[in-house]
Amino acid sequence: MKEIAKVIAFILLIIGTTGLLVNEFVVDWGRCAVITFACLNVVGLVALACTSCVRNK
């Protein structure tokens, strides 16, 4: 279960970062897209931090 959560966290980080970079350099999707991709990054970081804390205990 922890490994699946870690994979999902990395996928969220990849999608969020790629979306922000594409929005900045290729297309201009607007403010809503920036907020969405930033939220994906935050959720991915929180999930990754939670899986790391659980694994270390």
HTML snippet that shows the backbone in 3Dmol.js (N, CA, C, O; Angstrom):
<script src="https://3Dmol.org/build/3Dmol-min.js"></script>
<div id="view" style="width:600px;height:400px;position:relative"></div>
<script>
const pdb = `
ATOM      1  N   MET A   1       0.820  -1.201   0.000  1.00  0.00           N
ATOM      2  CA  MET A   1       0.000   0.000   0.000  1.00  0.00           C
ATOM      3  C   MET A   1       0.861   1.261   0.000  1.00  0.00           C
ATOM      4  O   MET A   1       0.553   2.238  -0.684  1.00  0.00           O
ATOM      5  N   LYS A   2       1.952   1.226   0.782  1.00  0.00           N
ATOM      6  CA  LYS A   2       2.826   2.397   0.831  1.00  0.00           C
ATOM      7  C   LYS A   2       3.517   2.647  -0.501  1.00  0.00           C
ATOM      8  O   LYS A   2       3.736   3.792  -0.896  1.00  0.00           O
ATOM      9  N   GLU A   3       3.856   1.559  -1.188  1.00  0.00           N
ATOM     10  CA  GLU A   3       4.529   1.721  -2.480  1.00  0.00           C
ATOM     11  C   GLU A   3       3.585   2.323  -3.513  1.00  0.00           C
ATOM     12  O   GLU A   3       4.000   3.134  -4.341  1.00  0.00           O
ATOM     13  N   ILE A   4       2.323   1.929  -3.465  1.00  0.00           N
ATOM     14  CA  ILE A   4       1.342   2.494  -4.396  1.00  0.00           C
ATOM     15  C   ILE A   4       1.162   3.984  -4.123  1.00  0.00           C
ATOM     16  O   ILE A   4       1.073   4.781  -5.057  1.00  0.00           O
ATOM     17  N   ALA A   5       1.109   4.360  -2.856  1.00  0.00           N
ATOM     18  CA  ALA A   5       0.971   5.772  -2.499  1.00  0.00           C
ATOM     19  C   ALA A   5       2.186   6.569  -2.955  1.00  0.00           C
ATOM     20  O   ALA A   5       2.052   7.712  -3.393  1.00  0.00           O
ATOM     21  N   LYS A   6       3.361   5.975  -2.854  1.00  0.00           N
ATOM     22  CA  LYS A   6       4.570   6.665  -3.295  1.00  0.00           C
ATOM     23  C   LYS A   6       4.573   6.859  -4.804  1.00  0.00           C
ATOM     24  O   LYS A   6       4.976   7.916  -5.292  1.00  0.00           O
ATOM     25  N   VAL A   7       4.130   5.855  -5.545  1.00  0.00           N
ATOM     26  CA  VAL A   7       4.059   5.962  -7.001  1.00  0.00           C
ATOM     27  C   VAL A   7       3.045   7.025  -7.410  1.00  0.00           C
ATOM     28  O   VAL A   7       3.298   7.815  -8.320  1.00  0.00           O
ATOM     29  N   ILE A   8       1.896   7.043  -6.734  1.00  0.00           N
ATOM     30  CA  ILE A   8       0.886   8.059  -7.030  1.00  0.00           C
ATOM     31  C   ILE A   8       1.419   9.452  -6.724  1.00  0.00           C
ATOM     32  O   ILE A   8       1.155  10.393  -7.471  1.00  0.00           O
ATOM     33  N   ALA A   9       2.164   9.592  -5.637  1.00  0.00           N
ATOM     34  CA  ALA A   9       2.741  10.896  -5.283  1.00  0.00           C
ATOM     35  C   ALA A   9       3.703  11.366  -6.365  1.00  0.00           C
ATOM     36  O   ALA A   9       3.674  12.535  -6.750  1.00  0.00           O
ATOM     37  N   PHE A  10       4.555  10.473  -6.859  1.00  0.00           N
ATOM     38  CA  PHE A  10       5.482  10.854  -7.921  1.00  0.00           C
ATOM     39  C   PHE A  10       4.745  11.195  -9.215  1.00  0.00           C
ATOM     40  O   PHE A  10       5.143  12.112  -9.934  1.00  0.00           O
ATOM     41  N   ILE A  11       3.678  10.463  -9.512  1.00  0.00           N
ATOM     42  CA  ILE A  11       2.896  10.761 -10.717  1.00  0.00           C
ATOM     43  C   ILE A  11       2.251  12.143 -10.607  1.00  0.00           C
ATOM     44  O   ILE A  11       2.237  12.903 -11.575  1.00  0.00           O
ATOM     45  N   LEU A  12       1.716  12.469  -9.427  1.00  0.00           N
ATOM     46  CA  LEU A  12       1.135  13.799  -9.229  1.00  0.00           C
ATOM     47  C   LEU A  12       2.190  14.892  -9.386  1.00  0.00           C
ATOM     48  O   LEU A  12       1.919  15.934  -9.983  1.00  0.00           O
ATOM     49  N   LEU A  13       3.384  14.660  -8.856  1.00  0.00           N
ATOM     50  CA  LEU A  13       4.453  15.644  -9.002  1.00  0.00           C
ATOM     51  C   LEU A  13       4.862  15.813 -10.463  1.00  0.00           C
ATOM     52  O   LEU A  13       5.106  16.930 -10.919  1.00  0.00           O
ATOM     53  N   ILE A  14       4.938  14.712 -11.190  1.00  0.00           N
ATOM     54  CA  ILE A  14       5.320  14.781 -12.603  1.00  0.00           C
ATOM     55  C   ILE A  14       4.260  15.525 -13.404  1.00  0.00           C
ATOM     56  O   ILE A  14       4.591  16.388 -14.218  1.00  0.00           O
ATOM     57  N   ILE A  15       2.988  15.201 -13.181  1.00  0.00           N
ATOM     58  CA  ILE A  15       1.907  15.878 -13.911  1.00  0.00           C
ATOM     59  C   ILE A  15       1.874  17.366 -13.569  1.00  0.00           C
ATOM     60  O   ILE A  15       1.742  18.207 -14.457  1.00  0.00           O
ATOM     61  N   GLY A  16       1.994  17.685 -12.294  1.00  0.00           N
ATOM     62  CA  GLY A  16       1.953  19.085 -11.877  1.00  0.00           C
ATOM     63  C   GLY A  16       3.103  19.902 -12.431  1.00  0.00           C
ATOM     64  O   GLY A  16       2.900  21.010 -12.928  1.00  0.00           O
ATOM     65  N   THR A  17       4.308  19.361 -12.349  1.00  0.00           N
ATOM     66  CA  THR A  17       5.474  20.086 -12.842  1.00  0.00           C
ATOM     67  C   THR A  17       5.440  20.233 -14.349  1.00  0.00           C
ATOM     68  O   THR A  17       5.722  21.309 -14.877  1.00  0.00           O
ATOM     69  N   THR A  18       5.097  19.157 -15.049  1.00  0.00           N
ATOM     70  CA  THR A  18       5.018  19.214 -16.506  1.00  0.00           C
ATOM     71  C   THR A  18       3.939  20.200 -16.941  1.00  0.00           C
ATOM     72  O   THR A  18       4.147  20.975 -17.874  1.00  0.00           O
ATOM     73  N   GLY A  19       2.799  20.175 -16.277  1.00  0.00           N
ATOM     74  CA  GLY A  19       1.729  21.107 -16.616  1.00  0.00           C
ATOM     75  C   GLY A  19       2.126  22.555 -16.414  1.00  0.00           C
ATOM     76  O   GLY A  19       1.808  23.409 -17.241  1.00  0.00           O
ATOM     77  N   LEU A  20       2.820  22.838 -15.318  1.00  0.00           N
ATOM     78  CA  LEU A  20       3.274  24.213 -15.086  1.00  0.00           C
ATOM     79  C   LEU A  20       4.289  24.655 -16.134  1.00  0.00           C
ATOM     80  O   LEU A  20       4.240  25.789 -16.610  1.00  0.00           O
ATOM     81  N   LEU A  21       5.206  23.763 -16.494  1.00  0.00           N
ATOM     82  CA  LEU A  21       6.204  24.121 -17.515  1.00  0.00           C
ATOM     83  C   LEU A  21       5.570  24.313 -18.887  1.00  0.00           C
ATOM     84  O   LEU A  21       5.913  25.253 -19.605  1.00  0.00           O
ATOM     85  N   VAL A  22       4.650  23.430 -19.252  1.00  0.00           N
ATOM     86  CA  VAL A  22       3.967  23.575 -20.542  1.00  0.00           C
ATOM     87  C   VAL A  22       3.146  24.853 -20.567  1.00  0.00           C
ATOM     88  O   VAL A  22       3.126  25.559 -21.575  1.00  0.00           O
ATOM     89  N   ASN A  23       2.478  25.150 -19.483  1.00  0.00           N
ATOM     90  CA  ASN A  23       1.683  26.375 -19.408  1.00  0.00           C
ATOM     91  C   ASN A  23       2.559  27.612 -19.529  1.00  0.00           C
ATOM     92  O   ASN A  23       2.151  28.609 -20.124  1.00  0.00           O
ATOM     93  N   GLU A  24       3.739  27.553 -18.976  1.00  0.00           N
ATOM     94  CA  GLU A  24       4.623  28.723 -18.997  1.00  0.00           C
ATOM     95  C   GLU A  24       5.287  28.933 -20.353  1.00  0.00           C
ATOM     96  O   GLU A  24       5.363  30.063 -20.836  1.00  0.00           O
ATOM     97  N   PHE A  25       5.769  27.854 -20.973  1.00  0.00           N
ATOM     98  CA  PHE A  25       6.608  28.002 -22.147  1.00  0.00           C
ATOM     99  C   PHE A  25       5.936  27.667 -23.470  1.00  0.00           C
ATOM    100  O   PHE A  25       6.398  28.141 -24.508  1.00  0.00           O
ATOM    101  N   VAL A  26       4.880  26.882 -23.487  1.00  0.00           N
ATOM    102  CA  VAL A  26       4.291  26.446 -24.754  1.00  0.00           C
ATOM    103  C   VAL A  26       2.944  27.118 -25.003  1.00  0.00           C
ATOM    104  O   VAL A  26       2.757  27.767 -26.032  1.00  0.00           O
ATOM    105  N   VAL A  27       2.019  26.970 -24.086  1.00  0.00           N
ATOM    106  CA  VAL A  27       0.681  27.534 -24.264  1.00  0.00           C
ATOM    107  C   VAL A  27       0.332  28.389 -23.058  1.00  0.00           C
ATOM    108  O   VAL A  27       1.007  28.343 -22.030  1.00  0.00           O
ATOM    109  N   ASP A  28      -0.713  29.157 -23.195  1.00  0.00           N
ATOM    110  CA  ASP A  28      -1.180  29.985 -22.079  1.00  0.00           C
ATOM    111  C   ASP A  28      -2.597  29.553 -21.736  1.00  0.00           C
ATOM    112  O   ASP A  28      -3.563  30.065 -22.301  1.00  0.00           O
ATOM    113  N   TRP A  29      -2.719  28.604 -20.803  1.00  0.00           N
ATOM    114  CA  TRP A  29      -4.024  28.085 -20.422  1.00  0.00           C
ATOM    115  C   TRP A  29      -4.718  28.968 -19.401  1.00  0.00           C
ATOM    116  O   TRP A  29      -5.927  28.849 -19.207  1.00  0.00           O
ATOM    117  N   GLY A  30      -3.986  29.838 -18.753  1.00  0.00           N
ATOM    118  CA  GLY A  30      -4.615  30.764 -17.818  1.00  0.00           C
ATOM    119  C   GLY A  30      -4.368  30.420 -16.357  1.00  0.00           C
ATOM    120  O   GLY A  30      -3.670  29.465 -16.014  1.00  0.00           O
ATOM    121  N   ARG A  31      -4.971  31.240 -15.523  1.00  0.00           N
ATOM    122  CA  ARG A  31      -4.765  31.158 -14.084  1.00  0.00           C
ATOM    123  C   ARG A  31      -5.325  29.878 -13.480  1.00  0.00           C
ATOM    124  O   ARG A  31      -4.736  29.320 -12.554  1.00  0.00           O
ATOM    125  N   CYS A  32      -6.450  29.409 -13.993  1.00  0.00           N
ATOM    126  CA  CYS A  32      -7.076  28.198 -13.450  1.00  0.00           C
ATOM    127  C   CYS A  32      -6.160  26.982 -13.625  1.00  0.00           C
ATOM    128  O   CYS A  32      -6.067  26.138 -12.734  1.00  0.00           O
ATOM    129  N   ALA A  33      -5.493  26.899 -14.759  1.00  0.00           N
ATOM    130  CA  ALA A  33      -4.568  25.786 -15.001  1.00  0.00           C
ATOM    131  C   ALA A  33      -3.370  25.863 -14.064  1.00  0.00           C
ATOM    132  O   ALA A  33      -2.912  24.839 -13.559  1.00  0.00           O
ATOM    133  N   VAL A  34      -2.864  27.061 -13.830  1.00  0.00           N
ATOM    134  CA  VAL A  34      -1.729  27.223 -12.925  1.00  0.00           C
ATOM    135  C   VAL A  34      -2.101  26.774 -11.522  1.00  0.00           C
ATOM    136  O   VAL A  34      -1.335  26.070 -10.865  1.00  0.00           O
ATOM    137  N   ILE A  35      -3.268  27.178 -11.067  1.00  0.00           N
ATOM    138  CA  ILE A  35      -3.710  26.794  -9.723  1.00  0.00           C
ATOM    139  C   ILE A  35      -3.912  25.285  -9.632  1.00  0.00           C
ATOM    140  O   ILE A  35      -3.549  24.667  -8.632  1.00  0.00           O
ATOM    141  N   THR A  36      -4.488  24.693 -10.674  1.00  0.00           N
ATOM    142  CA  THR A  36      -4.720  23.246 -10.681  1.00  0.00           C
ATOM    143  C   THR A  36      -3.410  22.478 -10.616  1.00  0.00           C
ATOM    144  O   THR A  36      -3.269  21.563  -9.805  1.00  0.00           O
ATOM    145  N   PHE A  37      -2.451  22.838 -11.460  1.00  0.00           N
ATOM    146  CA  PHE A  37      -1.169  22.133 -11.473  1.00  0.00           C
ATOM    147  C   PHE A  37      -0.379  22.374 -10.193  1.00  0.00           C
ATOM    148  O   PHE A  37       0.316  21.475  -9.721  1.00  0.00           O
ATOM    149  N   ALA A  38      -0.475  23.567  -9.627  1.00  0.00           N
ATOM    150  CA  ALA A  38       0.192  23.839  -8.354  1.00  0.00           C
ATOM    151  C   ALA A  38      -0.413  23.004  -7.233  1.00  0.00           C
ATOM    152  O   ALA A  38       0.309  22.515  -6.363  1.00  0.00           O
ATOM    153  N   CYS A  39      -1.730  22.837  -7.248  1.00  0.00           N
ATOM    154  CA  CYS A  39      -2.382  21.992  -6.239  1.00  0.00           C
ATOM    155  C   CYS A  39      -1.962  20.535  -6.392  1.00  0.00           C
ATOM    156  O   CYS A  39      -1.775  19.841  -5.393  1.00  0.00           O
ATOM    157  N   LEU A  40      -1.814  20.064  -7.619  1.00  0.00           N
ATOM    158  CA  LEU A  40      -1.324  18.701  -7.839  1.00  0.00           C
ATOM    159  C   LEU A  40       0.077  18.535  -7.253  1.00  0.00           C
ATOM    160  O   LEU A  40       0.382  17.506  -6.651  1.00  0.00           O
ATOM    161  N   ASN A  41       0.921  19.539  -7.429  1.00  0.00           N
ATOM    162  CA  ASN A  41       2.261  19.483  -6.854  1.00  0.00           C
ATOM    163  C   ASN A  41       2.211  19.427  -5.327  1.00  0.00           C
ATOM    164  O   ASN A  41       2.939  18.650  -4.709  1.00  0.00           O
ATOM    165  N   VAL A  42       1.366  20.238  -4.726  1.00  0.00           N
ATOM    166  CA  VAL A  42       1.266  20.268  -3.262  1.00  0.00           C
ATOM    167  C   VAL A  42       0.748  18.937  -2.735  1.00  0.00           C
ATOM    168  O   VAL A  42       1.281  18.403  -1.763  1.00  0.00           O
ATOM    169  N   VAL A  43      -0.287  18.400  -3.372  1.00  0.00           N
ATOM    170  CA  VAL A  43      -0.835  17.117  -2.939  1.00  0.00           C
ATOM    171  C   VAL A  43       0.209  16.015  -3.097  1.00  0.00           C
ATOM    172  O   VAL A  43       0.330  15.148  -2.232  1.00  0.00           O
ATOM    173  N   GLY A  44       0.962  16.041  -4.192  1.00  0.00           N
ATOM    174  CA  GLY A  44       2.017  15.053  -4.391  1.00  0.00           C
ATOM    175  C   GLY A  44       3.111  15.153  -3.337  1.00  0.00           C
ATOM    176  O   GLY A  44       3.593  14.135  -2.839  1.00  0.00           O
ATOM    177  N   LEU A  45       3.502  16.373  -2.997  1.00  0.00           N
ATOM    178  CA  LEU A  45       4.527  16.550  -1.969  1.00  0.00           C
ATOM    179  C   LEU A  45       4.044  16.098  -0.600  1.00  0.00           C
ATOM    180  O   LEU A  45       4.795  15.475   0.151  1.00  0.00           O
ATOM    181  N   VAL A  46       2.799  16.406  -0.272  1.00  0.00           N
ATOM    182  CA  VAL A  46       2.245  15.976   1.017  1.00  0.00           C
ATOM    183  C   VAL A  46       2.157  14.456   1.076  1.00  0.00           C
ATOM    184  O   VAL A  46       2.498  13.856   2.096  1.00  0.00           O
ATOM    185  N   ALA A  47       1.706  13.831  -0.001  1.00  0.00           N
ATOM    186  CA  ALA A  47       1.607  12.371  -0.033  1.00  0.00           C
ATOM    187  C   ALA A  47       2.984  11.735   0.084  1.00  0.00           C
ATOM    188  O   ALA A  47       3.150  10.734   0.780  1.00  0.00           O
ATOM    189  N   LEU A  48       3.963  12.306  -0.589  1.00  0.00           N
ATOM    190  CA  LEU A  48       5.318  11.781  -0.508  1.00  0.00           C
ATOM    191  C   LEU A  48       5.890  11.929   0.902  1.00  0.00           C
ATOM    192  O   LEU A  48       6.563  11.027   1.401  1.00  0.00           O
ATOM    193  N   ALA A  49       5.621  13.065   1.537  1.00  0.00           N
ATOM    194  CA  ALA A  49       6.085  13.277   2.901  1.00  0.00           C
ATOM    195  C   ALA A  49       5.417  12.305   3.866  1.00  0.00           C
ATOM    196  O   ALA A  49       6.063  11.784   4.775  1.00  0.00           O
ATOM    197  N   CYS A  50       4.134  12.064   3.669  1.00  0.00           N
ATOM    198  CA  CYS A  50       3.413  11.131   4.557  1.00  0.00           C
ATOM    199  C   CYS A  50       3.939   9.711   4.395  1.00  0.00           C
ATOM    200  O   CYS A  50       4.095   8.995   5.383  1.00  0.00           O
ATOM    201  N   THR A  51       4.211   9.299   3.171  1.00  0.00           N
ATOM    202  CA  THR A  51       4.728   7.938   2.966  1.00  0.00           C
ATOM    203  C   THR A  51       6.143   7.808   3.511  1.00  0.00           C
ATOM    204  O   THR A  51       6.529   6.733   3.971  1.00  0.00           O
ATOM    205  N   SER A  52       6.911   8.869   3.466  1.00  0.00           N
ATOM    206  CA  SER A  52       8.268   8.813   4.013  1.00  0.00           C
ATOM    207  C   SER A  52       8.233   8.737   5.531  1.00  0.00           C
ATOM    208  O   SER A  52       9.010   7.995   6.132  1.00  0.00           O
ATOM    209  N   CYS A  53       7.345   9.494   6.154  1.00  0.00           N
ATOM    210  CA  CYS A  53       7.228   9.451   7.620  1.00  0.00           C
ATOM    211  C   CYS A  53       6.730   8.101   8.091  1.00  0.00           C
ATOM    212  O   CYS A  53       7.216   7.584   9.097  1.00  0.00           O
ATOM    213  N   VAL A  54       5.782   7.523   7.396  1.00  0.00           N
ATOM    214  CA  VAL A  54       5.241   6.228   7.786  1.00  0.00           C
ATOM    215  C   VAL A  54       6.289   5.136   7.622  1.00  0.00           C
ATOM    216  O   VAL A  54       6.383   4.221   8.440  1.00  0.00           O
ATOM    217  N   ARG A  55       7.076   5.243   6.556  1.00  0.00           N
ATOM    218  CA  ARG A  55       8.093   4.237   6.298  1.00  0.00           C
ATOM    219  C   ARG A  55       9.206   4.275   7.347  1.00  0.00           C
ATOM    220  O   ARG A  55       9.747   3.234   7.720  1.00  0.00           O
ATOM    221  N   ASN A  56       9.546   5.474   7.818  1.00  0.00           N
ATOM    222  CA  ASN A  56      10.635   5.612   8.779  1.00  0.00           C
ATOM    223  C   ASN A  56      10.239   5.144  10.178  1.00  0.00           C
ATOM    224  O   ASN A  56      11.113   4.824  10.984  1.00  0.00           O
ATOM    225  N   LYS A  57       8.953   5.097  10.479  1.00  0.00           N
ATOM    226  CA  LYS A  57       8.518   4.716  11.836  1.00  0.00           C
ATOM    227  C   LYS A  57       8.613   3.242  12.057  1.00  0.00           C
ATOM    228  O   LYS A  57       8.286   2.758  13.140  1.00  0.00           O
TER     229      LYS A  57
END
`;
const viewer = $3Dmol.createViewer("view");
viewer.addModel(pdb, "pdb");
viewer.setStyle({}, {cartoon: {color: "spectrum"}});
viewer.zoomTo();
viewer.render();
</script>
